[in-house]
Amino acid sequence: MKEGKDLNLTDLVKTIQLINQPNLEGIVVTHVTTDSREVVPGTLFVAIKGYTVDGHEYAAQAVERGAVAVVSERSLDLSVPNLIVRDSSRSIGLLASAFYAYPSEQMRLFGITGTNGKTTTTTILRDVLDVLGHSTGLIGTVEVRINDKIVPSKNTTPQSSELQQLLAQMRDEGVTDVMMEVSSHGLELGRVIGTDFDIVGFTNLTHDHLDFHGTFENYARAKGLLFAQLGQMASRGKVAVLNADDAQTPLYETMTGAKVITYGIDAQADLMATDIEQTLSQTSFTLNYQGAKLPVTVQFIGRFNVYNLLLATGCLLAAGYSLERIAKALEMIHPAKGRMQRLDVPGYNVYADYAHTPDGIEQCLKSLVGVPKEKIIFLIGTGGNRDVTKRPAMGEMASTYAGTVIITTDDPRFEAYESITKGIAAGMTHDNFVEIGDREEAVRYAARLAKPDNIIVLAGKGHEKYQIIGNEKLPLDEEAIVRATILNTEEA
Protein backbone atom coordinates (compact mmCIF):
# COMPACT_ATOMS: atom_id res chain seq x y z
CA MET A 1 0.00 0.00 0.00
CA LYS A 2 1.37 3.41 -0.95
CA GLU A 3 1.65 6.14 1.64
CA GLY A 4 -0.35 9.32 1.95
CA LYS A 5 -1.05 10.11 -1.72
CA ASP A 6 -2.65 8.58 -4.83
CA LEU A 7 -4.00 5.63 -2.84
CA ASN A 8 -6.61 3.36 -4.40
CA LEU A 9 -9.81 3.53 -2.35
CA THR A 10 -10.48 -0.19 -2.79
CA ASP A 11 -7.22 -0.91 -0.96
CA LEU A 12 -7.79 1.71 1.72
CA VAL A 13 -11.24 0.50 2.80
CA LYS A 14 -9.96 -3.03 3.41
CA THR A 15 -8.96 -1.72 6.85
CA ILE A 16 -12.58 -1.12 7.94
CA GLN A 17 -15.84 -3.05 8.02
CA LEU A 18 -18.46 -1.73 5.58
CA ILE A 19 -22.20 -2.24 5.92
CA ASN A 20 -22.76 -1.63 2.20
CA GLN A 21 -20.65 -2.43 -0.88
CA PRO A 22 -20.53 0.57 -3.25
CA ASN A 23 -18.54 0.49 -6.47
CA LEU A 24 -15.14 2.02 -5.69
CA GLU A 25 -13.21 1.00 -8.81
CA GLY A 26 -10.86 3.62 -10.16
CA ILE A 27 -11.22 6.03 -7.24
CA VAL A 28 -7.92 7.49 -6.04
CA VAL A 29 -7.65 9.13 -2.60
CA THR A 30 -5.15 11.95 -1.99
CA HIS A 31 -6.28 13.08 1.47
CA VAL A 32 -8.36 11.84 4.44
CA THR A 33 -10.18 14.17 6.85
CA THR A 34 -13.21 14.69 9.09
CA ASP A 35 -13.19 18.47 8.59
CA SER A 36 -15.12 19.65 5.53
CA ARG A 37 -13.06 22.85 5.51
CA GLU A 38 -9.92 20.80 4.82
CA VAL A 39 -11.39 18.95 1.83
CA VAL A 40 -9.48 19.27 -1.43
CA PRO A 41 -10.03 17.36 -4.70
CA GLY A 42 -9.32 13.69 -4.10
CA THR A 43 -10.31 13.68 -0.40
CA LEU A 44 -12.03 10.83 1.42
CA PHE A 45 -14.37 12.65 3.83
CA VAL A 46 -15.37 10.85 7.03
CA ALA A 47 -18.55 12.23 8.65
CA ILE A 48 -18.40 12.11 12.45
CA LYS A 49 -21.23 13.02 14.78
CA GLY A 50 -19.69 15.17 17.52
CA TYR A 51 -21.16 16.82 20.60
CA THR A 52 -21.82 20.17 18.94
CA VAL A 53 -21.36 19.49 15.22
CA ASP A 54 -22.60 16.59 13.10
CA GLY A 55 -20.25 15.97 10.17
CA HIS A 56 -23.06 14.26 8.24
CA GLU A 57 -24.59 17.70 7.71
CA TYR A 58 -21.42 18.83 5.92
CA ALA A 59 -21.05 15.84 3.60
CA ALA A 60 -22.65 17.62 0.61
CA GLN A 61 -20.35 20.59 1.17
CA ALA A 62 -17.38 18.22 1.23
CA VAL A 63 -18.44 16.77 -2.12
CA GLU A 64 -18.74 20.27 -3.58
CA ARG A 65 -15.16 20.92 -2.47
CA GLY A 66 -13.88 17.79 -4.21
CA ALA A 67 -14.44 14.78 -1.95
CA VAL A 68 -14.36 11.59 -4.05
CA ALA A 69 -16.21 9.48 -1.45
CA VAL A 70 -17.86 9.87 1.95
CA VAL A 71 -17.79 7.52 4.95
CA SER A 72 -20.84 7.90 7.18
CA GLU A 73 -23.02 6.12 9.72
CA ARG A 74 -26.19 6.53 7.68
CA SER A 75 -27.12 6.65 4.01
CA LEU A 76 -26.66 10.07 2.41
CA ASP A 77 -27.93 11.36 -0.91
CA LEU A 78 -24.63 12.18 -2.63
CA SER A 79 -23.18 12.21 -6.12
CA VAL A 80 -20.12 10.20 -4.97
CA PRO A 81 -19.86 6.75 -3.36
CA ASN A 82 -21.21 6.65 0.19
CA LEU A 83 -19.50 4.06 2.41
CA ILE A 84 -21.61 3.21 5.47
CA VAL A 85 -20.01 2.01 8.72
CA ARG A 86 -21.24 1.36 12.26
CA ASP A 87 -18.92 3.89 13.90
CA SER A 88 -17.23 6.52 11.77
CA SER A 89 -15.25 8.00 14.70
CA ARG A 90 -13.47 4.67 15.06
CA SER A 91 -13.16 4.01 11.35
CA ILE A 92 -11.24 7.24 10.73
CA GLY A 93 -8.32 6.08 12.89
CA LEU A 94 -7.90 2.89 10.85
CA LEU A 95 -8.33 4.71 7.54
CA ALA A 96 -5.87 7.47 8.42
CA SER A 97 -3.31 5.02 9.79
CA ALA A 98 -3.45 3.01 6.56
CA PHE A 99 -3.41 6.15 4.40
CA TYR A 100 -0.17 7.31 6.05
CA ALA A 101 1.34 3.79 5.89
CA TYR A 102 1.09 2.99 9.60
CA PRO A 103 3.55 5.57 10.96
CA SER A 104 3.26 4.51 14.62
CA GLU A 105 4.65 1.07 13.72
CA GLN A 106 7.84 2.67 12.39
CA MET A 107 8.81 4.52 15.60
CA ARG A 108 8.91 3.66 19.29
CA LEU A 109 5.76 5.10 20.82
CA PHE A 110 5.30 5.88 24.53
CA GLY A 111 1.76 6.62 25.74
CA ILE A 112 1.05 8.17 29.15
CA THR A 113 -2.43 8.36 30.69
CA GLY A 114 -3.86 9.34 34.08
CA THR A 115 -5.46 12.37 35.72
CA ASN A 116 -2.37 14.32 36.76
CA GLY A 117 1.24 14.19 35.61
CA LYS A 118 0.87 13.33 31.92
CA THR A 119 2.58 16.48 30.65
CA THR A 120 5.43 16.29 33.15
CA THR A 121 6.08 12.60 32.51
CA THR A 122 6.07 12.88 28.72
CA THR A 123 8.36 15.91 28.96
CA ILE A 124 10.76 14.01 31.24
CA LEU A 125 10.84 11.14 28.75
CA ARG A 126 11.46 13.50 25.84
CA ASP A 127 14.20 15.38 27.66
CA VAL A 128 15.99 12.21 28.80
CA LEU A 129 15.88 10.71 25.32
CA ASP A 130 17.21 14.00 23.93
CA VAL A 131 20.11 13.74 26.41
CA LEU A 132 20.67 10.16 25.25
CA GLY A 133 20.95 11.37 21.65
CA HIS A 134 17.61 10.37 20.16
CA SER A 135 15.43 12.20 17.66
CA THR A 136 12.14 12.79 19.49
CA GLY A 137 8.52 13.82 19.00
CA LEU A 138 6.06 14.99 21.65
CA ILE A 139 2.27 15.15 21.43
CA GLY A 140 0.55 16.69 24.42
CA THR A 141 -1.36 19.40 26.23
CA VAL A 142 1.30 22.10 26.07
CA GLU A 143 2.62 21.55 22.57
CA VAL A 144 3.38 19.24 19.71
CA ARG A 145 7.12 19.12 19.19
CA ILE A 146 9.07 17.53 16.34
CA ASN A 147 12.68 17.64 17.49
CA ASP A 148 13.18 21.38 18.12
CA LYS A 149 10.17 22.53 16.09
CA ILE A 150 7.05 23.44 18.10
CA VAL A 151 3.47 23.19 16.83
CA PRO A 152 0.57 24.46 19.04
CA SER A 153 -1.67 21.68 20.33
CA LYS A 154 -5.47 21.76 19.86
CA ASN A 155 -6.37 18.80 22.11
CA THR A 156 -4.45 16.64 24.57
CA THR A 157 -5.10 13.75 22.20
CA PRO A 158 -5.52 15.03 18.59
CA GLN A 159 -8.40 13.87 16.41
CA SER A 160 -7.53 10.62 14.58
CA SER A 161 -6.66 11.92 11.12
CA GLU A 162 -4.66 14.81 12.59
CA LEU A 163 -2.83 12.38 14.88
CA GLN A 164 -1.84 10.03 12.05
CA GLN A 165 -0.71 12.98 9.92
CA LEU A 166 1.46 14.23 12.81
CA LEU A 167 2.97 10.78 13.33
CA ALA A 168 3.69 10.51 9.61
CA GLN A 169 5.38 13.91 9.65
CA MET A 170 7.49 12.85 12.62
CA ARG A 171 8.50 9.63 10.90
CA ASP A 172 9.38 11.48 7.69
CA GLU A 173 11.55 13.93 9.66
CA GLY A 174 13.57 11.12 11.22
CA VAL A 175 11.96 10.87 14.66
CA THR A 176 12.76 7.60 16.42
CA ASP A 177 10.82 8.03 19.69
CA VAL A 178 7.42 9.66 20.27
CA MET A 179 5.99 10.59 23.66
CA MET A 180 2.21 11.05 23.72
CA GLU A 181 -0.28 12.14 26.36
CA VAL A 182 -3.40 10.01 26.03
CA SER A 183 -6.56 11.51 27.52
CA SER A 184 -9.66 9.66 28.67
CA HIS A 185 -11.65 11.67 26.10
CA GLY A 186 -9.30 10.53 23.33
CA LEU A 187 -9.61 6.90 24.42
CA GLU A 188 -13.39 7.00 24.80
CA LEU A 189 -13.82 8.66 21.39
CA GLY A 190 -11.49 6.20 19.68
CA ARG A 191 -8.89 8.77 18.65
CA VAL A 192 -5.95 6.39 19.19
CA ILE A 193 -7.46 3.47 17.27
CA GLY A 194 -4.95 2.69 14.53
CA THR A 195 -2.06 3.84 16.73
CA ASP A 196 0.42 1.17 17.83
CA PHE A 197 1.94 1.92 21.26
CA ASP A 198 5.03 0.09 22.52
CA ILE A 199 5.25 1.26 26.14
CA VAL A 200 2.37 2.82 28.07
CA GLY A 201 2.31 4.30 31.55
CA PHE A 202 -0.28 5.19 34.19
CA THR A 203 0.19 8.17 36.52
CA ASN A 204 -2.84 8.16 38.84
CA LEU A 205 -6.61 8.46 38.81
CA THR A 206 -8.40 11.16 40.78
CA HIS A 207 -11.64 13.12 40.51
CA ASP A 208 -11.97 14.84 37.10
CA HIS A 209 -13.97 14.91 33.85
CA LEU A 210 -17.15 13.46 35.34
CA ASP A 211 -19.10 15.92 33.20
CA PHE A 212 -18.00 13.80 30.23
CA HIS A 213 -17.81 10.28 31.70
CA GLY A 214 -20.73 10.46 34.14
CA THR A 215 -19.21 8.27 36.87
CA PHE A 216 -15.76 7.64 38.31
CA GLU A 217 -16.06 4.00 37.23
CA ASN A 218 -16.63 5.04 33.61
CA TYR A 219 -13.66 7.40 33.85
CA ALA A 220 -11.44 4.59 35.18
CA ARG A 221 -12.61 2.22 32.46
CA ALA A 222 -11.85 4.80 29.75
CA LYS A 223 -8.27 5.16 30.98
CA GLY A 224 -7.95 1.37 31.01
CA LEU A 225 -8.63 1.21 27.27
CA LEU A 226 -5.01 2.24 26.66
CA PHE A 227 -3.77 -0.89 28.42
CA ALA A 228 -6.41 -3.14 26.86
CA GLN A 229 -5.43 -1.90 23.38
CA LEU A 230 -1.74 -2.52 23.95
CA GLY A 231 -2.07 -5.85 22.19
CA GLN A 232 -1.42 -9.51 22.75
CA MET A 233 1.50 -10.05 20.35
CA ALA A 234 4.16 -11.44 22.70
CA SER A 235 6.96 -11.08 20.13
CA ARG A 236 6.57 -7.27 20.17
CA GLY A 237 7.74 -6.94 23.80
CA LYS A 238 5.11 -4.42 24.85
CA VAL A 239 5.14 -3.08 28.41
CA ALA A 240 2.67 -1.35 30.75
CA VAL A 241 4.21 0.71 33.59
CA LEU A 242 1.74 1.07 36.46
CA ASN A 243 1.57 3.00 39.74
CA ALA A 244 1.53 0.47 42.59
CA ASP A 245 0.29 3.17 44.98
CA ASP A 246 -2.90 3.81 42.99
CA ALA A 247 -6.05 1.78 43.62
CA GLN A 248 -6.77 1.37 39.88
CA THR A 249 -3.57 -0.52 39.07
CA PRO A 250 -4.98 -4.02 39.83
CA LEU A 251 -7.77 -3.33 37.31
CA TYR A 252 -5.32 -2.24 34.63
CA GLU A 253 -3.12 -5.26 35.27
CA THR A 254 -6.07 -7.47 34.38
CA MET A 255 -6.90 -5.37 31.30
CA THR A 256 -3.55 -5.73 29.58
CA GLY A 257 -1.83 -8.69 27.97
CA ALA A 258 1.53 -6.90 28.09
CA LYS A 259 4.41 -7.27 30.51
CA VAL A 260 3.91 -5.08 33.61
CA ILE A 261 6.47 -3.01 35.54
CA THR A 262 5.18 -1.40 38.74
CA TYR A 263 6.58 1.67 40.47
CA GLY A 264 5.82 3.33 43.78
CA ILE A 265 6.85 4.93 47.02
CA ASP A 266 4.61 3.29 49.65
CA ALA A 267 3.52 -0.07 48.23
CA GLN A 268 6.05 -2.74 47.26
CA ALA A 269 6.89 -2.32 43.58
CA ASP A 270 9.46 -3.33 40.97
CA LEU A 271 10.87 0.21 40.92
CA MET A 272 10.81 2.30 44.11
CA ALA A 273 11.92 5.66 45.49
CA THR A 274 13.20 5.77 49.07
CA ASP A 275 14.96 8.31 51.31
CA ILE A 276 13.08 11.24 49.77
CA GLU A 277 14.31 14.67 50.84
CA GLN A 278 12.73 17.87 49.51
CA THR A 279 13.54 21.57 49.37
CA LEU A 280 11.91 24.43 47.45
CA SER A 281 14.44 24.04 44.63
CA GLN A 282 15.25 20.32 44.35
CA THR A 283 14.43 16.79 45.50
CA SER A 284 16.80 13.96 46.41
CA PHE A 285 15.86 10.28 46.59
CA THR A 286 17.21 6.78 45.98
CA LEU A 287 16.13 4.72 42.98
CA ASN A 288 15.71 1.03 43.82
CA TYR A 289 15.45 -1.53 41.02
CA GLN A 290 16.36 -5.22 40.92
CA GLY A 291 18.75 -4.89 43.86
CA ALA A 292 20.48 -1.76 42.55
CA LYS A 293 20.29 1.48 44.59
CA LEU A 294 21.18 4.82 43.00
CA PRO A 295 20.90 8.22 44.72
CA VAL A 296 19.67 11.08 42.49
CA THR A 297 19.12 14.80 43.00
CA VAL A 298 16.74 16.46 40.55
CA GLN A 299 15.55 20.00 39.85
CA PHE A 300 11.92 19.02 40.45
CA ILE A 301 9.99 19.76 43.64
CA GLY A 302 7.22 17.80 45.30
CA ARG A 303 6.42 14.18 46.07
CA PHE A 304 4.09 14.10 43.04
CA ASN A 305 7.09 14.74 40.81
CA VAL A 306 8.91 11.78 42.35
CA TYR A 307 6.05 9.66 40.99
CA ASN A 308 6.39 11.27 37.56
CA LEU A 309 10.14 10.64 37.57
CA LEU A 310 9.57 7.03 38.63
CA LEU A 311 7.07 6.47 35.82
CA ALA A 312 9.46 7.93 33.25
CA THR A 313 12.26 5.78 34.65
CA GLY A 314 10.07 2.67 34.42
CA CYS A 315 9.25 3.44 30.78
CA LEU A 316 12.94 3.93 29.97
CA LEU A 317 13.87 0.69 31.75
CA ALA A 318 11.21 -1.04 29.64
CA ALA A 319 12.87 0.47 26.56
CA GLY A 320 16.16 -1.16 27.53
CA TYR A 321 18.18 1.65 29.12
CA SER A 322 20.26 1.02 32.23
CA LEU A 323 19.32 2.56 35.56
CA GLU A 324 22.70 4.33 35.65
CA ARG A 325 22.21 6.09 32.31
CA ILE A 326 18.66 7.09 33.22
CA ALA A 327 19.71 8.48 36.62
CA LYS A 328 22.48 10.62 35.12
CA ALA A 329 20.10 12.05 32.53
CA LEU A 330 17.40 12.80 35.14
CA GLU A 331 19.84 15.04 37.01
CA MET A 332 20.42 17.10 33.85
CA ILE A 333 16.83 18.03 32.97
CA HIS A 334 14.31 20.68 34.11
CA PRO A 335 10.56 20.65 34.95
CA ALA A 336 7.90 21.15 32.27
CA LYS A 337 6.47 24.61 31.66
CA GLY A 338 3.61 25.51 33.98
CA ARG A 339 4.14 22.62 36.38
CA MET A 340 5.23 24.28 39.65
CA GLN A 341 7.24 26.56 37.41
CA ARG A 342 8.97 29.40 39.20
CA LEU A 343 8.17 32.60 37.33
CA ASP A 344 10.82 35.16 36.46
CA VAL A 345 10.01 37.71 39.16
CA PRO A 346 13.33 38.62 40.84
CA GLY A 347 13.12 38.87 44.61
CA TYR A 348 9.75 37.12 44.88
CA ASN A 349 8.53 33.51 45.06
CA VAL A 350 5.81 33.16 42.43
CA TYR A 351 4.89 29.82 40.87
CA ALA A 352 2.51 28.79 38.08
CA ASP A 353 0.87 25.38 38.11
CA TYR A 354 -1.73 23.59 36.00
CA ALA A 355 -3.50 22.08 39.06
CA HIS A 356 -7.26 22.11 38.51
CA THR A 357 -8.39 18.99 40.38
CA PRO A 358 -8.56 18.36 44.16
CA ASP A 359 -5.63 15.94 44.03
CA GLY A 360 -3.59 18.22 41.77
CA ILE A 361 -4.11 21.11 44.20
CA GLU A 362 -3.16 18.98 47.19
CA GLN A 363 0.03 17.70 45.55
CA CYS A 364 0.96 21.17 44.32
CA LEU A 365 0.67 22.71 47.80
CA LYS A 366 2.34 19.77 49.53
CA SER A 367 5.41 20.43 47.39
CA LEU A 368 5.99 23.67 49.31
CA VAL A 369 7.82 21.82 52.06
CA GLY A 370 8.79 23.80 55.13
CA VAL A 371 6.70 26.85 54.19
CA PRO A 372 4.29 27.93 56.96
CA LYS A 373 0.66 27.80 55.84
CA GLU A 374 0.17 31.51 56.57
CA LYS A 375 2.95 32.36 54.09
CA ILE A 376 1.18 30.63 51.17
CA ILE A 377 -1.17 32.65 48.96
CA PHE A 378 -3.00 30.35 46.56
CA LEU A 379 -5.00 31.46 43.53
CA ILE A 380 -7.42 28.76 42.48
CA GLY A 381 -9.67 28.61 39.40
CA THR A 382 -11.66 26.11 37.42
CA GLY A 383 -13.44 26.01 34.08
CA GLY A 384 -17.03 26.92 33.37
CA ASN A 385 -19.56 24.48 31.86
CA ARG A 386 -17.49 21.56 33.14
CA ASP A 387 -17.49 19.11 36.06
CA VAL A 388 -19.08 21.01 38.98
CA THR A 389 -18.86 18.17 41.50
CA LYS A 390 -15.10 18.64 42.05
CA ARG A 391 -15.36 22.35 42.96
CA PRO A 392 -16.06 22.11 46.74
CA ALA A 393 -13.24 19.55 47.11
CA MET A 394 -10.90 21.97 45.32
CA GLY A 395 -11.79 24.67 47.86
CA GLU A 396 -11.28 22.26 50.73
CA MET A 397 -7.80 21.28 49.53
CA ALA A 398 -6.78 24.89 48.90
CA SER A 399 -7.85 26.06 52.37
CA THR A 400 -6.28 23.02 54.06
CA TYR A 401 -2.79 23.94 52.86
CA ALA A 402 -2.87 27.68 52.08
CA GLY A 403 -3.42 30.49 54.56
CA THR A 404 -4.85 32.89 51.96
CA VAL A 405 -6.95 31.72 49.01
CA ILE A 406 -8.06 33.76 45.99
CA ILE A 407 -10.97 32.04 44.25
CA THR A 408 -11.40 32.81 40.56
CA THR A 409 -12.04 31.06 37.22
CA ASP A 410 -9.74 29.73 34.54
CA ASP A 411 -11.81 29.31 31.35
CA PRO A 412 -15.33 30.46 32.34
CA ARG A 413 -16.73 29.85 28.85
CA PHE A 414 -20.49 30.57 29.08
CA GLU A 415 -20.89 30.13 32.85
CA ALA A 416 -21.26 33.13 35.17
CA TYR A 417 -18.19 33.97 37.27
CA GLU A 418 -20.17 33.84 40.51
CA SER A 419 -21.53 30.38 39.77
CA ILE A 420 -17.99 29.04 39.42
CA THR A 421 -16.45 30.78 42.43
CA LYS A 422 -19.37 29.92 44.75
CA GLY A 423 -18.91 26.25 43.93
CA ILE A 424 -15.28 26.36 45.07
CA ALA A 425 -16.06 28.58 48.09
CA ALA A 426 -18.57 25.99 49.33
CA GLY A 427 -15.68 23.73 50.33
CA MET A 428 -13.52 26.30 52.14
CA THR A 429 -12.50 25.41 55.70
CA HIS A 430 -11.40 28.93 56.72
CA ASP A 431 -12.63 32.45 56.05
CA ASN A 432 -9.42 34.00 54.73
CA PHE A 433 -10.44 33.96 51.09
CA VAL A 434 -11.78 36.30 48.45
CA GLU A 435 -13.83 35.64 45.31
CA ILE A 436 -12.74 37.54 42.19
CA GLY A 437 -14.32 36.03 39.09
CA ASP A 438 -12.28 38.05 36.59
CA ARG A 439 -9.06 36.03 36.48
CA GLU A 440 -6.88 38.89 35.25
CA GLU A 441 -7.97 41.05 38.19
CA ALA A 442 -7.53 38.08 40.54
CA VAL A 443 -3.93 37.64 39.37
CA ARG A 444 -3.27 41.34 39.99
CA TYR A 445 -4.77 41.01 43.47
CA ALA A 446 -2.47 38.06 44.22
CA ALA A 447 0.56 39.94 42.92
CA ARG A 448 -0.18 42.89 45.20
CA LEU A 449 0.09 40.51 48.16
CA ALA A 450 3.55 39.30 47.13
CA LYS A 451 6.40 39.82 49.60
CA PRO A 452 9.96 38.48 49.53
CA ASP A 453 9.17 36.08 52.39
CA ASN A 454 5.88 34.61 51.15
CA ILE A 455 4.89 32.36 48.23
CA ILE A 456 2.28 32.99 45.55
CA VAL A 457 0.91 30.07 43.52
CA LEU A 458 -1.22 30.76 40.44
CA ALA A 459 -3.10 27.51 39.78
CA GLY A 460 -5.37 26.38 36.98
CA LYS A 461 -3.75 27.71 33.80
CA GLY A 462 -0.14 26.62 34.11
CA HIS A 463 1.60 27.04 30.76
CA GLU A 464 -1.45 28.53 29.01
CA LYS A 465 -1.26 32.13 27.78
CA TYR A 466 -4.96 32.55 27.09
CA GLN A 467 -8.42 32.40 28.64
CA ILE A 468 -11.63 31.17 27.04
CA ILE A 469 -14.58 33.50 27.71
CA GLY A 470 -17.73 32.65 25.80
CA ASN A 471 -16.38 31.17 22.59
CA GLU A 472 -13.44 33.57 22.37
CA LYS A 473 -9.82 32.70 23.18
CA LEU A 474 -8.40 35.87 24.73
CA PRO A 475 -4.71 36.50 25.52
CA LEU A 476 -3.74 36.24 29.20
CA ASP A 477 -0.05 36.32 30.18
CA GLU A 478 -0.08 35.88 33.95
CA GLU A 479 3.68 36.10 34.32
CA ALA A 480 3.72 39.51 32.61
CA ILE A 481 0.76 40.68 34.75
CA VAL A 482 2.52 39.65 37.96
CA ARG A 483 5.80 41.35 37.00
CA ALA A 484 4.05 44.60 36.01
CA THR A 485 1.85 44.64 39.14
CA ILE A 486 4.76 44.02 41.51
CA LEU A 487 6.83 46.70 39.78
CA ASN A 488 3.97 49.20 40.08
CA THR A 489 3.47 48.25 43.75
CA GLU A 490 7.17 48.76 44.50
CA GLU A 491 7.19 52.16 42.79
CA ALA A 492 4.08 53.23 44.69
Secondary structure, DSSP 8 states (H G I E B T S, - for coil): ---SSSEEHHHHGGGS--SS----TT-EE-EEES-GGG--TTEEEE--B-SS-BGGGGHHHHHHTT-SEEEESS----SS-EEE-S-HHHHHHHHHHHHTT-GGGGSEEEEEESSS-HHHHHHHHHHHHHHTT--EEEESSS-EEETTEEE--SSSS--HHHHHHHHHHHHHTT--EEEEE--HHHHHTTTTTT---SEEEE----S--HHHHSSHHHHHHHHHHHHHTT---GGG--EEEEETTSTTHHHHHHH--SEEEEEESSS--SEEEEEEEE-SS-EEEEEEETTEEEEEEES--SHHHHHHHHHHHHHHHHTT--HHHHHHHHTT----TTSSEE-S-TTSEEEEE---SHHHHHHHHHTSTT--GGGEEEEEEE-TTS--TTHHHHHHHHHHH-SEEEEEES--BTS-HHHHHHHHHTT-SSS-EEE--SHHHHHHHHHHT--TTSEEEEES-TT--EEEETTEEEE--HHHHHHHHHHHHHH-
